Amino acid sequence: MLFGSVYTVQSKTVQEELLATFGHQSHRPPAFHGLADDLKKQLEHVYNQRYPNILAVRNFPQDNNKEQAVKLDKQEDQLKEQSVIQVAQQTDVGNLKKQLQEQSVTQVAQQTEVGKLKKQLQGEQVAFAASLWTSGSRTFGPYNRLTTMVFKHVFTNIGNAYSPVTGHFTAPRRGAYHFECHIYGFGVKHTGAQLMKNSEPIFIAYQANDHAFYDSTSNSVTLLLEAGDVVYMRQYSGTKVYDNSQHRTTFSGHLLFSM
């Protein structure tokens, strides 16, 4: 009966079986103390021999719980790592959005600046070229005094600084300007003209040849002009200037750079 109780109830320890059989040690008669200790040792020896895996079986749920706890800890660590990675990715996405917004603002600013520069360049582009007569042929002069030459056939007038009505070029801004003139005389002995800046003579282009049937002359200059300065050509008195559809007599100028 004693051994049957011990071996039948495998979930109880040897000590629990002894207590169930003999009662608590304090309740036993003193004569049974030594016997109980001997029986306990014998029962433990037999118990361990016949049921070596009982302890393992009894502790399996606890060991299994430990393994599950370890797995849960690992999963929790993995979730934490994934959360950290997700936060980092969200931060990277936020930074990229911020960079794109900054680049967009920079691009708009650059486009605005380019537009301003284009407008400035277009405003600074100044050039003209014109010939003395529009169609057919004509001889101008001789005059008894210096006469302003009006170049009526306009090839180019960028910036509209030249007037084909007055023959004047008016500087739109302060800067360095380059001017050229080509004067042609046909069937005459003398031909020539003078370039003027406001009321100041700048250069002459003059040709005299008693034996030639036609004459031509040219000259050029670079001037520093203030805004509003006027440049024009005057034909010399006593000379003749000729032009036709081939545009032999011309006046031109352009802005080199602003100052």
Backbone torsions as a table, in degrees:
resi	resn	phi	psi	omega
1	MET	NA	-39.0	179.9
2	LEU	-65.5	-49.4	-178.4
3	PHE	-69.9	-34.2	178.2
4	GLY	-61.3	-39.2	179.9
5	SER	-66.5	-38.2	-178.1
6	VAL	-69.5	-44.8	-173.9
7	TYR	-81.7	-25.6	179.7
8	THR	-73.1	-44.8	-179.5
9	VAL	-94.9	92.6	-173.3
10	GLN	-81.1	-14.3	-178.7
11	SER	-82.4	-6.5	179.5
12	LYS	-99.6	148.8	177.3
13	THR	-81.7	167.3	179.3
14	VAL	-60.7	-39.9	-178.5
15	GLN	-64.1	-39.3	178.6
16	GLU	-65.6	-37.4	177.3
17	GLU	-65.0	-42.2	179.3
18	LEU	-63.6	-41.9	178.8
19	LEU	-63.8	-38.7	178.6
20	ALA	-67.4	-33.0	-176.7
21	THR	-83.6	-47.2	-172.8
22	PHE	-104.7	-9.8	-176.6
23	GLY	84.4	177.9	-179.1
24	HIS	-68.7	147.6	-175.7
25	GLN	-57.7	-33.3	-178.1
26	SER	-70.8	-18.4	-179.0
27	HIS	-94.0	-10.3	-178.6
28	ARG	-81.3	154.5	172.5
29	PRO	-66.8	148.9	-179.5
30	PRO	-57.6	-26.7	-177.4
31	ALA	-69.3	-22.2	-176.6
32	PHE	-92.2	-5.7	-176.2
33	HIS	-61.7	-50.6	-179.6
34	GLY	-64.4	-41.4	178.7
35	LEU	-61.7	-41.6	-179.7
36	ALA	-63.2	-40.1	179.9
37	ASP	-65.1	-41.4	179.2
38	ASP	-64.9	-45.1	180.0
39	LEU	-62.1	-37.1	179.7
40	LYS	-61.4	-44.6	179.7
41	LYS	-64.4	-43.8	-179.5
42	GLN	-63.9	-45.0	-179.0
43	LEU	-62.6	-40.6	178.5
44	GLU	-63.7	-39.8	179.9
45	HIS	-63.1	-49.8	179.9
46	VAL	-64.2	-41.9	-177.8
47	TYR	-60.4	-44.8	-179.0
48	ASN	-69.6	-32.6	179.1
49	GLN	-71.3	-44.4	-176.1
50	ARG	-79.4	-31.7	-177.1
51	TYR	-128.7	68.9	-177.2
52	PRO	-67.0	-23.3	-175.1
53	ASN	-100.2	6.0	-177.5
54	ILE	-62.3	-43.4	-178.8
55	LEU	-62.6	-40.4	178.3
56	ALA	-65.2	-40.4	179.3
57	VAL	-63.5	-42.7	-178.8
58	ARG	-66.3	-34.2	-178.1
59	ASN	-88.5	-3.4	-175.8
60	PHE	-58.1	-47.3	179.5
61	PRO	-60.2	-37.1	-179.8
62	GLN	-67.3	-44.3	177.0
63	ASP	-62.2	-41.9	179.9
64	ASN	-62.2	-40.7	177.5
65	ASN	-61.9	-38.1	178.0
66	LYS	-63.3	-43.3	179.0
67	GLU	-62.3	-43.8	178.2
68	GLN	-62.8	-38.3	178.5
69	ALA	-63.7	-40.6	177.4
70	VAL	-62.7	-43.1	178.8
71	LYS	-62.6	-42.5	178.5
72	LEU	-62.5	-39.6	176.9
73	ASP	-61.8	-42.6	179.0
74	LYS	-63.5	-44.6	178.8
75	GLN	-62.3	-39.1	177.8
76	GLU	-63.3	-40.3	177.6
77	ASP	-64.0	-40.9	179.0
78	GLN	-63.4	-42.5	178.3
79	LEU	-62.5	-39.2	177.5
80	LYS	-63.3	-43.4	178.3
81	GLU	-62.1	-43.6	178.6
82	GLN	-62.9	-38.5	178.1
83	SER	-63.7	-42.3	178.2
84	VAL	-62.8	-43.1	179.2
85	ILE	-63.1	-41.9	179.7
86	GLN	-62.9	-43.3	178.1
87	VAL	-62.5	-41.2	178.8
88	ALA	-63.2	-41.7	179.0
89	GLN	-64.8	-42.1	177.8
90	GLN	-62.4	-37.9	177.2
91	THR	-64.6	-42.2	178.4
92	ASP	-62.4	-42.4	178.8
93	VAL	-62.3	-42.1	177.3
94	GLY	-61.6	-42.0	178.7
95	ASN	-64.6	-39.9	179.2
96	LEU	-64.8	-41.9	177.6
97	LYS	-61.1	-42.4	179.3
98	LYS	-62.8	-42.8	178.6
99	GLN	-62.9	-41.6	179.2
100	LEU	-63.9	-41.0	177.6
101	GLN	-63.3	-42.9	178.5
102	GLU	-64.0	-41.1	178.3
103	GLN	-64.4	-38.2	178.6
104	SER	-63.8	-43.8	178.0
105	VAL	-63.1	-42.3	178.9
106	THR	-63.1	-41.0	-179.7
107	GLN	-64.2	-42.2	178.1
108	VAL	-62.8	-41.9	179.0
109	ALA	-63.9	-40.8	178.9
110	GLN	-65.1	-42.3	178.5
111	GLN	-62.4	-40.1	177.4
112	THR	-63.0	-42.6	179.5
113	GLU	-65.3	-41.2	178.1
114	VAL	-62.6	-41.3	177.7
115	GLY	-60.9	-41.3	177.9
116	LYS	-63.8	-43.0	179.6
117	LEU	-63.7	-41.5	178.1
118	LYS	-61.3	-42.9	179.8
119	LYS	-63.7	-40.6	178.4
120	GLN	-64.5	-43.4	179.8
121	LEU	-63.6	-42.2	178.2
122	GLN	-63.6	-37.4	178.4
123	GLY	-69.6	-28.1	-178.2
124	GLU	-87.9	-9.6	-179.5
125	GLN	-77.8	114.3	-178.4
126	VAL	-135.4	123.8	178.2
127	ALA	-162.5	147.1	176.4
128	PHE	-150.7	157.8	173.8
129	ALA	-155.7	134.9	-177.4
130	ALA	-151.0	152.2	174.2
131	SER	-108.4	164.6	-169.3
132	LEU	-70.6	-37.5	-175.3
133	TRP	-124.5	156.2	-171.7
134	THR	-87.2	-45.8	-177.1
135	SER	-154.0	161.9	-177.3
136	GLY	67.3	-146.2	179.2
137	SER	-140.5	154.5	-179.8
138	ARG	-159.6	145.4	173.8
139	THR	-109.1	129.5	-178.9
140	PHE	-105.8	128.1	179.9
141	GLY	97.0	-178.6	2.4
142	PRO	-78.6	148.8	177.2
143	TYR	-109.2	157.6	-179.6
144	ASN	-90.3	7.3	177.2
145	ARG	-157.4	168.7	175.2
146	LEU	-62.2	128.6	-174.6
147	THR	-127.0	132.8	179.5
148	THR	-64.3	133.8	179.8
149	MET	-95.7	127.3	179.5
150	VAL	-108.0	108.9	-179.8
151	PHE	-85.5	105.4	-168.6
152	LYS	-89.0	-27.0	-178.3
153	HIS	-90.6	104.1	-174.7
154	VAL	-92.2	122.7	174.2
155	PHE	-85.1	-48.1	-176.2
156	THR	-141.5	140.2	177.1
157	ASN	-149.6	63.5	-179.4
158	ILE	-74.0	123.3	-177.0
159	GLY	92.7	-8.0	177.8
160	ASN	52.1	39.7	179.6
161	ALA	-87.5	-15.3	179.2
162	TYR	-102.1	139.6	178.7
163	SER	-110.8	117.4	176.6
164	PRO	-76.2	0.7	178.0
165	VAL	-91.6	-44.3	-178.2
166	THR	-101.2	-19.4	-175.7
167	GLY	80.9	9.6	-176.6
168	HIS	-97.6	140.4	167.7
169	PHE	-104.5	124.6	-178.9
170	THR	-111.5	120.3	-177.7
171	ALA	-65.0	123.9	179.8
172	PRO	-77.8	-20.2	-178.5
173	ARG	-156.1	166.6	178.0
174	ARG	-71.7	134.0	-179.9
175	GLY	172.8	-178.4	177.9
176	ALA	-96.1	128.2	-177.4
177	TYR	-123.9	145.9	177.8
178	HIS	-115.6	135.1	-178.6
179	PHE	-128.6	147.8	176.7
180	GLU	-139.1	149.4	172.9
181	CYS	-139.9	145.7	176.8
182	HIS	-131.1	119.7	-174.7
183	ILE	-114.4	133.7	-177.9
184	TYR	-125.4	133.0	176.0
185	GLY	-119.2	134.2	-176.8
186	PHE	-125.4	126.1	179.3
187	GLY	68.6	26.7	-179.1
188	VAL	-133.8	165.8	179.1
189	LYS	-97.8	-24.2	-176.8
190	HIS	-134.1	135.1	173.8
191	THR	-146.0	145.5	179.8
192	GLY	176.0	161.7	-179.8
193	ALA	-150.1	170.9	-175.8
194	GLN	-132.5	135.0	176.6
195	LEU	-94.6	134.3	-176.2
196	MET	-118.8	143.8	168.6
197	LYS	-117.3	110.0	-171.5
198	ASN	56.0	-113.8	177.5
199	SER	-107.6	12.8	-175.5
200	GLU	-104.3	122.5	174.5
201	PRO	-67.2	135.4	-178.1
202	ILE	-107.3	-54.4	176.7
203	PHE	-149.9	169.9	174.0
204	ILE	-124.0	153.1	170.8
205	ALA	-128.1	108.3	-169.8
206	TYR	-140.3	140.0	177.8
207	GLN	-138.2	129.8	177.7
208	ALA	-130.5	125.9	-179.7
209	ASN	-152.5	111.0	-176.7
210	ASP	-71.1	-17.6	-175.1
211	HIS	-106.8	-4.3	-177.0
212	ALA	-93.9	147.9	176.8
213	PHE	-85.2	-26.8	175.3
214	TYR	-141.8	155.5	179.3
215	ASP	-136.4	154.6	173.0
216	SER	-145.7	152.8	-179.5
217	THR	-152.9	154.2	-176.8
218	SER	-143.9	161.8	173.6
219	ASN	-165.1	164.7	-180.0
220	SER	-153.4	162.4	-178.7
221	VAL	-161.6	153.5	171.6
222	THR	-113.8	128.4	-175.0
223	LEU	-124.3	145.5	169.4
224	LEU	-91.2	114.2	-176.6
225	LEU	-113.1	145.4	169.8
226	GLU	-91.6	156.8	177.4
227	ALA	-57.4	127.5	179.6
228	GLY	98.9	-11.2	175.5
229	ASP	-64.5	147.2	-176.7
230	VAL	-117.2	134.7	177.3
231	VAL	-124.8	135.9	-178.6
232	TYR	-158.9	171.2	-179.5
233	MET	-111.0	145.2	174.1
234	ARG	-126.8	134.4	178.9
235	GLN	-83.4	137.0	-179.7
236	TYR	-68.8	146.8	175.9
237	SER	-67.6	145.2	178.5
238	GLY	79.2	6.0	180.0
239	THR	-115.1	163.0	175.3
240	LYS	-121.3	142.6	176.9
241	VAL	-127.3	136.0	-174.2
242	TYR	-119.6	145.4	173.0
243	ASP	-150.5	153.5	177.7
244	ASN	-147.1	-163.4	-177.2
245	SER	-67.2	-13.0	176.6
246	GLN	-86.2	-4.5	173.1
247	HIS	56.0	65.2	-176.8
248	ARG	-81.9	-28.0	-177.5
249	THR	-108.5	117.2	-172.3
250	THR	-135.5	158.9	176.0
251	PHE	-139.1	132.0	-176.7
252	SER	-148.5	160.7	177.6
253	GLY	-168.8	161.9	178.3
254	HIS	-159.3	157.5	177.7
255	LEU	-80.1	125.1	175.4
256	LEU	-79.6	-51.1	177.4
257	PHE	-165.5	152.2	177.6
258	SER	-81.4	158.2	179.6
259	MET	-137.2	NA	NA
